[in-house]
């Protein structure tokens, strides 16, 4: 057993277009790990190892998790800012996926009519651009298979990956009672995950074996990635095809006293097909799920914990939650008769139902115990800016980044900057820890047994002597951290001109008319009435929508 091995899970929360921020965080984190490996063996470099056992997430975070598993096997060419201009010497899948997206104006593509046909409306926005990005990812995997660098030392050889799914089709459980006049009752489970393990050997535990040789499971991953990001109604729901036995074998599905004969899937020829929406709807920050999987990996793969260990007993491990939209504190509002009005009650009811879904998923709230080393958070932070306004893509509930590439560039570099600060100042342990807390991080403490490594990276304050879990190689001494030496820069962009949105007015109106005309196909004469109504209201609707967008942009100082 390696007593200098520190285990890491990377949990990536839902993001929509703010995936550019998560991508920037991962770009910098990968670079820091690569540089540490290159310097390993020098006398002033700590000699413990940090290994990423698990990547997972919801929505855009799930997509970035999948990308990261492959990016870590590549020679990523990291982006730099030179005179406020992004520069790279080669491909970078994080940048290509989240900043470039597809070649044209993204919002213009989202308003295009090509996805709507006679009586068929898949979503409010055209999602063809997602298919373009998915094809780009598929091509990247194919190229990587021919020239991949192999599993790096900081990634587990059997690393696992999961993407949460909101399974609209549902998994049916039969509820049997000893005495039932009406026969078996049923309940549907809509929480679902696509769960993979790197390697070619099947484990009979619900993990889909994933490698460049497993074409069928690679296709399942390529279907699962857009499925976890299928924002309900706004973006098209996605189908996912998997071998059914992966569900039967997974403890997430085959749980408790329920056996295969009590669970019904729409299985056909050994495959299960489901319709899925955004995984963030049911668990946007799946930290507790990640801890459970990390625990199972320690028991099965590393065999350094006994079979009765609970998640609270995880030692020498941590979860990093990368969250572009952390759950900020909100005041409790006292109910009143006025708020019973349906215009207030309906949206608040929807919000309450979603909040209950998310809270119900937090069955292991101890993961959020601030007294332990188990959970660390990377979230947007920018000088002299309110936290919720730090990222440009946070506008329009996360869709703002689709309207301007500069927003995505800004957030990518903010992610890099925040990750650097996180590694230097927050992802640290106290060399003077004792008792149970010391057991949690002992592998890292042992890694700094070399006095020269300690002198280079240790910083001291009234609470203790702090050392980084992942040393940032640009740091030459404690003063570098205090003085923010060699810190990552911001990307600066000019606010959008006042008339920026006018170019979309006609397209928004046509999209609204196209949706309405095909959504309410009921035959003559109602079709004529619907068409006339939308024709006369489309200008007002488009003006109101663009006014809403402009107001949000101005509030965030993104528009003049």
C-alpha positions in Angstrom: 0.0 0.0 0.0 1.3 3.5 -0.9 1.1 5.6 2.2 1.8 8.7 0.2 -1.3 8.4 -2.1 -4.1 11.0 -1.9 -7.3 10.1 -3.7 -9.4 12.7 -5.5 -12.9 12.9 -7.0 -13.8 15.7 -9.3 -17.5 16.6 -9.2 -18.7 19.1 -11.8 -22.0 20.8 -11.3 -24.5 21.9 -13.9 -23.4 24.8 -16.0 -25.3 25.3 -19.3 -23.0 27.8 -21.2 -21.0 28.4 -18.1 -19.3 25.1 -18.9 -16.7 27.5 -20.3 -15.8 28.3 -16.6 -15.6 24.6 -15.6 -13.5 24.0 -18.7 -11.1 26.7 -17.7 -10.8 25.2 -14.2 -10.1 21.8 -15.6 -7.6 23.2 -18.1 -5.5 24.8 -15.4 -5.9 21.8 -13.0 -4.6 19.4 -15.7 -1.7 21.7 -16.4 -0.8 21.9 -12.7 -0.8 18.1 -12.5 1.3 17.7 -15.6 3.9 20.2 -14.4 4.1 18.5 -11.0 4.9 15.2 -12.7 7.5 16.8 -14.8 9.3 18.2 -11.7 8.8 15.1 -9.6 12.1 13.8 -8.1 13.6 17.2 -7.4 14.6 17.8 -3.8 12.3 20.8 -3.3 9.2 19.0 -4.8 6.8 17.1 -2.4 6.8 13.4 -3.3 3.3 12.3 -2.4 0.9 11.5 -5.3 -2.6 12.8 -6.0 -4.6 10.4 -8.1 -7.9 11.2 -9.7 -10.1 8.1 -9.2 -13.4 9.5 -10.2 -14.9 12.2 -12.4 -18.6 12.9 -12.5 -21.3 15.5 -12.8 -24.5 16.8 -14.0 -25.6 18.7 -17.2 -22.7 20.7 -18.5 -20.5 19.5 -15.7 -21.2 15.9 -16.8 -20.2 16.8 -20.3 -16.9 18.3 -19.0 -16.3 15.3 -16.8 -16.5 13.0 -19.9 -14.2 15.4 -21.9 -11.7 15.5 -19.0 -11.3 11.7 -18.8 -9.9 11.8 -22.4 -8.1 15.1 -22.2 -6.0 13.8 -19.4 -4.7 11.2 -21.8 -3.7 13.8 -24.3 -0.9 16.4 -24.6 -3.2 19.4 -24.0 -1.9 22.7 -25.4 -3.0 25.2 -22.7 -4.3 28.6 -23.5 -2.5 31.8 -22.6 -3.4 35.5 -22.8 -0.9 37.7 -24.7 -2.0 41.3 -24.8 -5.5 40.2 -23.9 -5.5 37.8 -26.9 -6.0 34.0 -26.4 -3.1 32.0 -27.7 -2.4 28.3 -27.9 0.1 26.2 -29.8 -2.3 23.4 -30.7 -5.6 21.7 -29.9 -7.3 22.0 -26.6 -10.5 20.0 -26.3 -11.7 22.1 -23.3 -11.5 25.3 -25.4 -12.8 23.7 -28.6 -15.9 22.3 -26.8 -16.9 25.2 -24.6 -15.4 28.4 -26.1 -15.5 27.7 -29.8 -18.6 25.5 -29.6 -19.6 25.6 -33.3 -18.3 28.0 -35.9 -21.2 30.5 -36.3 -23.2 32.7 -33.9 -24.6 30.2 -31.4 -27.8 32.2 -30.6 -28.5 32.6 -34.3 -28.2 28.8 -34.7 -30.5 28.3 -31.7 -33.2 30.4 -33.4 -32.9 28.7 -36.8 -36.1 26.9 -37.9 -34.5 23.7 -39.3 -35.4 21.4 -36.3 -39.2 22.1 -36.5 -41.3 20.2 -38.9 -45.1 19.8 -39.6 -46.6 19.4 -36.1 -43.3 18.6 -34.5 -41.5 20.9 -32.0 -38.6 19.2 -30.1 -37.7 22.2 -27.9 -37.9 26.0 -27.6 -34.4 26.4 -29.0 -32.7 24.6 -32.0 -30.1 22.3 -30.6 -28.3 21.3 -33.8 -25.2 23.1 -32.6 -24.9 20.5 -29.8 -24.8 17.7 -32.4 -21.9 19.6 -34.1 -20.0 19.7 -30.8 -20.8 16.1 -30.1 -19.4 15.1 -33.5 -16.3 17.2 -32.6 -15.9 15.2 -29.4 -16.4 11.9 -31.3 -13.7 12.8 -33.8 -11.4 13.8 -31.0 -11.7 10.4 -29.3 -11.0 8.7 -32.6 -7.8 10.7 -33.1 -6.8 10.2 -29.5 -7.2 6.4 -30.0 -4.5 6.6 -32.7 -2.0 8.8 -30.8 -3.0 8.7 -27.1 -0.3 9.2 -24.4 -1.7 6.5 -22.1 -3.0 6.9 -18.6 -0.9 9.6 -16.8 0.3 8.9 -13.2 -2.3 11.3 -11.7 -5.2 9.3 -13.2 -6.3 5.9 -11.8 -5.8 3.1 -14.3 -9.4 2.1 -13.7 -10.8 5.6 -13.3 -14.5 5.8 -13.2 -16.9 8.4 -14.8 -20.6 9.0 -14.2 -23.1 11.4 -15.7 -26.4 12.0 -13.9 -29.6 11.7 -15.9 -33.2 12.7 -15.5 -34.8 9.6 -16.9 -38.1 10.8 -18.2 -39.1 7.3 -19.3 -38.6 6.0 -15.8 -37.7 2.7 -14.2 -40.8 0.9 -12.8 -40.7 -0.8 -9.4 -43.5 -3.1 -8.3 -44.5 -2.6 -4.7 -45.7 -5.9 -3.2 -47.8 -6.1 0.0 -49.1 -9.2 1.8 -52.7 -8.1 1.3 -53.6 -6.0 -1.7 -57.1 -6.0 -3.1 -56.0 -4.3 -6.3 -52.8 -6.3 -7.0 -49.2 -4.9 -7.1 -48.8 -1.1 -6.8 -46.0 0.6 -8.7 -43.6 3.5 -8.3 -41.3 5.1 -10.9 -37.7 6.1 -10.3 -36.5 8.9 -12.6 -33.0 9.4 -11.1 -30.5 7.6 -13.3 -26.8 7.6 -14.1 -24.6 6.6 -17.0 -21.6 5.0 -15.2 -18.4 4.0 -16.8 -15.1 2.4 -15.8 -11.9 2.7 -17.8 -10.7 -0.6 -19.1 -11.8 -3.6 -21.1 -12.8 -6.0 -18.3 -16.5 -6.2 -17.4 -17.1 -5.9 -13.7 -20.7 -7.2 -13.4 -21.4 -4.2 -11.1 -23.2 -1.8 -13.5 -20.1 0.1 -14.7 -19.9 0.1 -18.5 -16.3 -0.9 -19.5 -14.9 2.0 -21.5 -11.8 2.2 -23.7 -10.9 2.9 -27.3 -11.7 -0.8 -28.0 -15.3 -0.6 -26.6 -17.0 1.1 -29.6 -20.5 0.2 -28.3 -20.0 1.8 -24.9 -18.2 4.8 -26.4 -21.4 5.3 -28.4 -23.4 5.1 -25.2 -21.1 7.8 -23.7 -21.5 10.0 -26.7 -25.3 9.7 -26.3 -25.2 10.2 -22.5 -23.2 13.5 -22.7 -25.8 15.6 -24.5 -28.5 13.7 -22.6 -27.3 15.0 -19.2 -27.2 18.5 -20.6 -30.7 18.5 -22.2 -32.2 21.4 -20.3 -35.9 20.7 -20.0 -38.1 22.3 -22.7 -35.4 24.8 -23.6 -33.1 22.1 -25.2 -34.1 18.9 -26.9 -34.6 15.8 -24.8 -32.1 13.0 -25.7 -32.4 9.2 -26.2 -29.8 6.9 -24.6 -29.3 3.3 -25.6 -27.5 1.0 -23.2 -27.2 -2.8 -22.7 -29.9 -3.5 -20.1 -27.7 -5.7 -18.0 -25.7 -2.7 -16.9 -28.8 -1.4 -15.2 -29.8 -4.7 -13.7 -26.3 -5.1 -12.1 -26.0 -1.5 -10.8 -26.8 -1.0 -7.1 -28.2 2.4 -7.9 -31.1 0.6 -9.8 -31.1 -2.9 -8.2 -31.4 -1.6 -4.6 -32.6 -2.8 -1.3 -35.1 -5.6 -1.4 -35.9 -5.0 -5.0 -34.8 -7.7 -7.4 -34.8 -8.0 -11.1 -38.3 -9.6 -11.1 -39.7 -6.5 -9.3 -38.1 -3.9 -11.7 -39.4 -3.3 -15.2 -37.5 -1.7 -18.1 -38.7 -1.3 -21.6 -35.9 -3.8 -22.6 -35.7 -5.1 -26.2 -33.1 -7.5 -27.5 -30.9 -7.0 -24.5 -30.9 -3.2 -24.8 -32.6 -0.4 -22.8 -33.7 2.8 -24.5 -34.6 5.8 -22.4 -35.6 9.5 -23.0 -33.6 11.8 -20.8 -33.5 15.4 -19.7 -31.0 17.5 -17.8 -29.3 15.5 -15.0 -29.1 18.7 -13.0 -32.8 18.6 -12.4 -32.5 15.8 -9.9 -29.0 16.3 -8.6 -27.1 19.3 -9.8 -24.2 18.8 -7.3 -23.9 15.0 -6.9 -21.2 15.1 -4.1 -22.8 12.4 -2.0 -23.1 10.0 -5.0 -19.4 10.7 -5.7 -18.4 9.8 -2.2 -20.3 6.5 -2.3 -18.5 5.6 -5.5 -15.1 6.6 -4.2 -15.7 4.4 -1.2 -16.6 1.4 -3.4 -13.4 2.0 -5.5 -11.2 2.1 -2.4 -12.7 -1.3 -1.3 -12.6 -2.9 -4.7 -9.6 -1.5 -6.5 -7.2 -0.3 -3.8 -8.4 -2.7 -1.1 -7.2 -0.3 1.7 -10.6 0.0 3.4 -12.6 -2.8 4.9 -16.0 -3.8 3.6 -17.9 -2.2 6.5 -16.4 1.3 6.0 -18.8 4.2 5.6 -18.2 7.4 3.5 -17.4 9.3 6.6 -14.4 6.9 7.0 -12.8 7.9 3.8 -9.2 8.8 4.6 -6.6 10.5 2.4 -9.2 11.6 0.0 -11.2 14.6 -1.0 -13.9 15.7 -3.5 -13.4 19.0 -5.4 -16.8 20.5 -6.4 -16.5 22.8 -9.4 -19.7 24.8 -9.4 -20.3 27.8 -11.7 -23.6 28.5 -9.8 -23.1 27.6 -6.1 -26.2 27.6 -4.0 -26.1 31.0 -2.4 -28.0 31.9 0.7 -31.5 33.2 0.1 -33.8 34.8 2.6 -36.9 32.9 3.7 -40.0 34.8 2.5 -43.0 35.0 4.8 -46.1 33.8 2.9 -49.0 36.1 2.4 -52.4 36.0 0.8 -51.1 38.1 -2.1 -48.6 35.4 -3.1 -51.4 32.8 -3.4 -52.0 34.6 -6.8 -51.4 31.9 -9.4 -48.8 34.1 -11.2 -46.6 33.9 -8.0 -47.7 30.5 -6.8 -47.1 28.5 -10.1 -43.4 29.4 -10.5 -42.8 29.1 -6.7 -44.4 25.6 -6.8 -42.1 24.5 -9.6 -39.1 25.9 -7.8 -40.1 24.2 -4.5 -40.7 20.8 -6.3 -37.2 21.0 -7.9 -35.6 22.1 -4.6 -37.2 19.0 -2.9 -35.8 16.7 -5.6 -32.4 18.2 -5.1 -32.6 18.1 -1.3 -33.8 14.5 -1.3 -30.7 13.6 -3.3 -28.5 15.0 -0.5 -28.9 11.9 1.6 -25.3 12.2 2.9 -25.3 15.7 4.1 -22.2 15.0 6.2 -20.3 15.5 2.9 -21.0 19.2 3.5 -19.5 19.2 7.0 -17.1 22.2 7.0 -15.1 20.7 9.8 -13.7 17.9 7.7 -11.3 17.7 4.7 -13.7 15.8 2.5 -15.1 18.6 0.3 -13.6 21.6 -1.4 -15.3 24.1 -3.6 -14.1 26.0 -6.7 -16.7 28.7 -7.6 -16.5 32.0 -9.6 -14.8 34.8 -7.8 -13.7 38.1 -9.3 -12.3 41.3 -7.7 -14.9 43.9 -6.8 -17.7 41.9 -8.3 -20.7 40.2 -6.7 -20.2 36.4 -6.7 -23.3 35.7 -8.8 -22.1 38.3 -11.4 -18.5 37.1 -11.6 -19.1 34.9 -14.6 -20.4 36.5 -17.8 -22.1 33.2 -18.9 -24.2 33.4 -15.7 -26.6 35.8 -17.4 -30.0 34.6 -18.5 -29.9 31.8 -16.0 -26.8 30.3 -17.6 -27.7 30.8 -21.3 -26.0 34.1 -21.7 -22.8 32.6 -23.0 -24.5 31.5 -26.1 -25.0 35.1 -27.2 -21.4 36.2 -27.3 -18.1 34.4 -27.6 -16.3 37.0 -25.5 -18.4 35.9 -22.5 -17.1 32.4 -22.9 -13.5 33.5 -23.3 -13.8 35.6 -20.2 -15.2 32.7 -18.1 -12.6 30.2 -19.4 -9.8 32.4 -18.2 -11.6 33.2 -15.0 -11.8 29.5 -14.4 -8.1 29.2 -14.9 -7.4 32.1 -12.5 -9.8 30.8 -9.8 -8.2 27.3 -10.1 -4.7 28.8 -9.6 -5.9 30.7 -6.5 -7.7 27.6 -5.2 -4.6 25.4 -5.5 -2.4 28.0 -3.8 -4.6 29.1 -1.0 -7.5 26.8 -0.3 -6.7 23.2 -1.5 -4.3 22.9 1.4 -3.7 20.9 4.6 -2.3 21.9 8.0 1.0 20.2 8.8 0.2 20.4 12.5 -3.1 18.4 12.3 -3.5 15.7 14.9 -5.9 12.8 15.6 -8.6 11.9 13.2 -8.0 15.1 11.1 -4.4 14.0 10.5 -5.5 10.6 9.3 -7.6 12.3 6.6 -4.5 14.0 5.1 -1.6 12.0 6.3 -0.4 11.1 2.8 0.1 14.8 2.0 1.8 15.5 5.2 4.3 12.7 4.6 4.9 14.1 1.1 6.4 17.2 2.7 8.9 15.3 4.8 11.7 16.9 2.7 12.7 20.1 4.4 13.4 22.0 1.1 9.9 21.2 -0.3 8.4 22.4 3.0 10.4 25.7 2.8 9.3 26.3 -0.8 5.6 25.7 -0.4 4.7 26.1 3.2 2.9 29.3 4.3 2.2 30.1 8.0 -0.5 32.0 9.7 -2.1 32.1 13.2 -4.0 28.9 12.4 -1.2 26.7 11.3 1.4 25.7 8.7 -0.3 25.2 5.4 0.9 23.2 2.4 -0.8 22.6 -1.0 -2.2 19.1 -1.9 -1.3 19.9 -5.5 1.8 22.1 -5.6 1.7 24.9 -8.1 5.1 24.8 -9.7 5.3 28.5 -10.5 5.5 29.1 -6.8 9.1 29.5 -5.7 8.5 30.5 -2.1 5.7 31.5 0.4 6.0 35.2 -0.6 4.8 34.3 -4.1 1.5 33.2 -2.7 1.2 36.3 -0.4 2.0 38.6 -3.3 0.1 36.8 -6.0 3.3 36.4 -8.1 2.8 34.9 -11.6 -1.0 35.0 -11.2 -3.3 34.2 -14.1 -4.7 37.3 -15.9 -8.3 38.3 -16.5 -9.7 38.5 -20.0 -11.2 42.0 -20.6 -13.9 42.7 -23.1 -16.0 45.7 -24.0 -19.7 45.8 -23.0 -22.0 45.0 -25.8 -23.4 48.0 -27.8 -27.0 49.0 -27.0 -28.3 47.8 -30.3 -26.5 44.4 -30.2 -29.7 42.4 -29.8 -31.7 44.1 -32.6 -30.2 41.7 -35.1 -32.1 38.9 -33.4 -35.5 40.5 -33.3 -36.8 39.1 -36.6 -35.4 35.6 -35.8 -37.0 35.5 -32.3 -40.4 36.5 -33.8 -40.2 33.9 -36.5 -39.1 31.2 -34.0 -42.0 32.0 -31.8 -44.4 31.9 -34.7 -43.0 28.6 -36.0 -43.3 27.0 -32.5 -46.8 28.2 -31.9 -48.0 27.2 -35.4 -46.7 23.7 -35.0 -47.4 23.2 -31.3 -51.1 23.8 -31.6 -52.0 21.9 -34.8 -55.7 21.2 -34.3 -57.1 21.5 -37.8 -59.1 24.1 -39.5 -60.4 26.7 -38.4 -58.3 26.7 -35.2 -55.0 26.6 -37.2 -56.0 29.9 -38.9 -56.8 31.5 -35.5 -53.5 30.4 -34.0 -51.5 31.6 -37.0 -53.2 35.0 -36.9 -52.7 35.4 -33.2 -49.0 34.6 -33.3 -48.6 36.8 -36.4 -50.0 39.8 -34.5 -48.2 39.1 -31.2 -44.8 38.0 -32.4 -43.4 41.5 -32.5 -44.5 42.2 -29.0 -43.2 38.8 -27.7 -39.8 39.2 -29.4 -39.5 42.8 -28.1 -40.3 41.7 -24.5 -37.8 38.8 -24.7 -35.0 41.0 -26.0 -35.9 43.7 -23.4 -35.5 41.0 -20.7 -32.2 39.9 -22.0 -30.9 43.5 -22.3 -32.0 44.3 -18.7 -30.1 41.3 -17.4 -27.0 42.2 -19.4 -27.0 45.8 -18.2 -27.5 44.7 -14.6 -24.4 42.6 -14.9 -22.5 45.4 -16.8 -22.3 43.2 -19.9 -24.1 45.8 -22.1 -23.9 49.6 -22.3 
